[in-house]
């Protein structure tokens, strides 16, 4: 299983601007093949990411804090056609800007 990962900047709060913290949105999307266990596998992948995030919210020291901000499960458009289940996880990541320009 290879997730699709997208990183983008997001709007910072006034407090984050004052203390010079950058804010990012990290989106992780898993496409799970339709099968009898497809829906269960979506929940398992999402649970694994949430568990890893709870155990290490600083992402190994790369970020100051990472928080799950959204979770969405998308079933196949038509059941039995071989479409994929999809789980989309959105994380909000803050990082202190050590060298502001």
N, C-alpha and C positions, 0 to 999 in steps of 0.2 A: 504494500500500500504506500503510495507516494502522494503526500498532501500537496496542495497548491498553496503557496505562502505569498502574501502580498504585504508590503510595508509602506505606509504613507504617513505623512505628518498630519496632525490634527490640531484643533484649536486649543490653545492653552488658557488656563484660568488666569485671572489677574495675579493671584498669589504665585503661580508658576512663572509668570513674566517677571515679577519683582525679584524672585530668587534665582532667575535664569535657569529654568528647567525646560528642556525640550519634551514635547509630548508626541507620541506616535500611536498609530493604530496598526496592529498586526492582525491580519485576517488569515486564518488557517481553514482550508476547505478540503474535506475528504469526500471522494466519490466512491461509494460502496456498491458493488454489483448487486443487482436484485437477486435474491435467493431467499429461502425460508428463514435464514438467519440475518438477512440484510439489515432490518431495522434494529435488531439487537446489537449488531456490530457497530452501527452508528452510535448507539448509546455507550458502547464499550470504548470506542475511540475518543469520544468526548470526555468520558470519565477518566481515561488515562491522561489526557492533557490537563484536566482540572486537578487531578491528583499531583501531577508533576509540578504544576504551578503553585499549589498549596505547600508543597514541600520545599520549593525554592522560588519564592516570589521575586528575587533579585536576578533570576536567570543566570546564576553562576557568577554574579558580580558585574555583568554587562549592563544591567539597568538598575535604577534605584528601586523601582517598584513596577510590577506587572499585575494587572487585575483583569479578570474576565468580565467584559462589558456586554457581551451578547452571545446567545447560542440559538441556532436555528436548525431544525431538522426538516428536510425537504424530501417527500416521497417521490417515487417515479410518477410521471404524468399519467401513465396508464399501467395498471398492474398487469403483470404477465407478458409484457412486451420486451423485456430485457433491459429496461431503463435502469438508471442508477439511483440509489438513495444518495442523499447528500447531507452532510453535517457541516455547518459553517460556524466557526468560533471567532469572535472578535475580542482582541485583548487591547487594553490601553496601557501603554508603556511610558514611563517617565524616566528621563535621564538628565542628570545635572550637567549643564554646559560648562565644562572646565575652561574652555578657551573661546569666549564670545568674540565675535568679529567686530 
